[in-house]
Amino acid sequence: MGSIGVGQTVIRKEAWEKVTGQAKYTDDFISNDTLTAQIVTSTYAHAKIQKIDVSSAASLPGVKAILTGEDYPILFGQLIEDHPPLAKGIVRYYGEPVALVVADSAFTAAKAVAMIHVFYEPLPVIGSPSQAVAANAPLVHEQMILYEIAQKDIYPKYNTNICDQKKIRKGDVERGFTQCDCIVEAEFHLPQSDHIAMETRSAQARIDASGTVYIKTASQSPFNVKKIISKVFQIDQSKVIVEVPFVGGGFGGKAPVQLEILAYIASASVGGRAVRLTNSRENDMVSSPCRMGLEAKFKLGATRDGMLQAVQMEYLLDTGAYSDIGPTLIKAIIVDCTGPYKIDNVYCDAFCVYTNHPYVTSYRGFSHASSAFCIERMMDKLAQKLNMDPAELRYKNALRPGCTSPTQVEITSSNFGDLNSCISKLQEIINWSEGTRVEVGENKIRAKGMACFWKTSNSPTDAVSGVFLTFNTDGSINLNCGCVECGPSMKTTAAQILSEKLKMDINRIHVNMDVNTKYSPEHWKTVASMTTYMVGRAVLRAAEDVIRQLSSLAAVVLRCPPEDLEVAYEKVYVRHDPSLFLPLKELVHGYKYPNGNSVEGQILGRGSFIMSDLNVLDQETGKGKSGPFWTVGAQAVEIEYDEKEYTYRFVKAATVIDAGRVLNPKMAEGLVKGGMCMGLGLGSRESFSYDEEARVQDTSLRTYKVMHFGETPKYLVSFVETPQIDAPYHARGIAEHGIIGIPAALGNALSVAVHAELDELPLVPETIWHMKTGGIL
């Protein structure tokens, strides 16, 4: 007998396929007649394209087609249609695709790419958000006014580099600051960085004789791929079929659409033949979208007893050369701009600005790791100035039921949870009481820093999810949903939720691991830590649908009212006399009487969910509701700092999350630990650096450093469970949250250890050395 229900650890459904190497990813599906595409990329961050000479490459045996921006003068984009698949006339970032080669082998394609010569006329570059908004700054997009806006709450500022702006106006900030006894101010600089998923982005395309387009892709948003391909190329949606097998990590980086469009035009150029396009690691880091950069200015005030009164902040988000999801990233920032704290007077401006950096997209935490770094560093600065314990300052200002969010949504225990319980538990497991700075001898300092976090979603107000249930003749169930299995074991969670509802062995529930937009019910995107909430709600509705059908049929056979029946343990039985029952396998394909007569037919379950009670934020005040709930928590990092060498090592990292209810304990713990590891990487080493011409210098894992297993600290993970009453079995989303507060906690710990204000990332030893010595040897 296997496991039944939620609240216990179960092995993920795809575990055996993955650990035995049998799991197949997009680039594993290659037939002998599949052609290979490779991109030619820009060597300038901003330049006019004077000429593209493809003559030598085109004559190379095995080259089937070469495409440039002149062949497809189109624009696409999720929110602002500002992005050409291949640069036309101008390049706007280093690594931008300028040509596409289709050949009979990867070797031939690579050889042809090297033979294509592109001639450029360099243009002035915008190398930072502050440069982008400076007076008389060169425009990255001179014709922004001509772009189609795909979503109504986007507010570009034409004839500037600002493609969107959002604001919060709550209370009276000027009056709030007059009530403050203590005010701190600071500026923050946070760089772009990369997702570094194990599987690089990959897409394949073919077009059959009827004109039907088949896309196979490593994507977190197959239904969005379908819609964008349909819209950009004027193809009926019914003729665009997107397939997604296992995805080897995404972290938000595989939510946008890029290679799918290139694969489609490559296939179209060779008569619909199958074409594969897989990024090299270098192209995946530079040509495809990365994580946002940020500059911020803060002013925070409190009374002498530490009660927060007012905050004023300005964010400049580096969206890179194209907008992609940047406008939604600044929306996410302003929605949660105060951190999980009660501040009645809020003045926040956030600007999404074009630069000549690689364009950005969603990344685990969806801007919150960056914005949390700013507010949590400010909380520590304030605590230091007030001579107050940083944990006490956070505890006394934590949001509680009856407070309101920056967008003026009322906080309840259900939609928010219990942050103070998280803080208290964190203090216990990290041993906060021993002190935040301890000298341990030999020039070594042990220091601790903490940070709190919260995050709601910013999904469309009509985001949907669906589930289909079918039965096998032995009574087992097939569960089909449109979410992508990209790591967090969402398919297993869906099976657990169904197992709980039907009281069925989870091993008897079979889940479609792939997604095919032809037969899988639509799911918005596998992002935002919303999949458990959305798919889970759809699963429960589908389960209720089959329970109703089974009870109706069994009532006829057992000659009793349907309301007297229960469905559980693969039986339909009479509630007051369980000895009267029918096995599921005798009902799921209709019931057959002893004389051969049959009634009803297959039991087919369906469940659908759509976001409700969400609305567009007011343009002037930011008032509105962008997500159904928050997930909150507290995190801490302990480091050992060497005062002589300016180096440090990680000792411990701790996280306490209010999960509502933990559905799969070991899986939840592993998910959070993975996020913490990513957070330590962002805080300590990961970033893009640029030369004076805005060319990315970190184009491979030789120079872009990530966390190594031997460097990881002792991870401590614990949970608080405050029920979210509208969630499946009260569970909140937790997939992203392990990363959010870790860079801030690291920054706070190092600032305590070093006796310096560290307000930029990553916190490499060189930065600390320069801060302490002024760069003088």
Secondary structure, DSSP 8 states (H G I E B T S, - for coil): ----SSSS----TTHHHHHTT---BGGG---TT-EEEEEEE-SSSSEEEEEEE-HHHHTSTTEEEEEETTT----B-SSEE-B-SS--SEE-STT-EEEEEEESSHHHHHHHHHH-EEEEEE-----SHHHHTSTT---S-TTGGGSEESSTT---BTTTTEEEEEEEEES-HHHHHHT-SEEEEEEEEE--B----SS--EEEEEE-TT--EEEEE--S-HHHHHHHHHHHHT--GGGEEEEE-B-S--TTTTSS-SHHHHHHHHHHHTTT--EEEE--HHHHHHTS-BB-EEEEEEEEEE-TT--EEEEEEEEEEEEETS-TTHHHHHHHHHHTTT-SB--SEEEEEEEEEE-SS--B---TTTTHHHHHHHHHHHHHHHHHHHT--HHHHHHHHB--TT-B-TT--B--HHHH--HHHHHHHHHHHTTGGG-SEEEEETTEEEEEEEEEEEE-----TT-EEEEEEEE-TTS-EEEEE----SSS-HHHHHHHHHHHHHT--GGGEEE--SEETTTS--BS-S-TT-HHHHHHHHHHHHHHHHHHHHHHHHHHHHTS-GGGEEEETTEEEETTEEEEEEEGGGTTEEEE-TTS-EEEEE--EEEEEE--S-----TTT--S---S--EEEEEEEEEEEETTTTEEEEEEEEEEEE-SS-SSHHHHHHHHHHHHHHHHHHHHT----B-TT--BS--STTTS----GGG--EEEEEEE----TTSGGG----TTTTTTTHHHHHHHHHHHHHTS---BS---HHHHHHHHHTT--
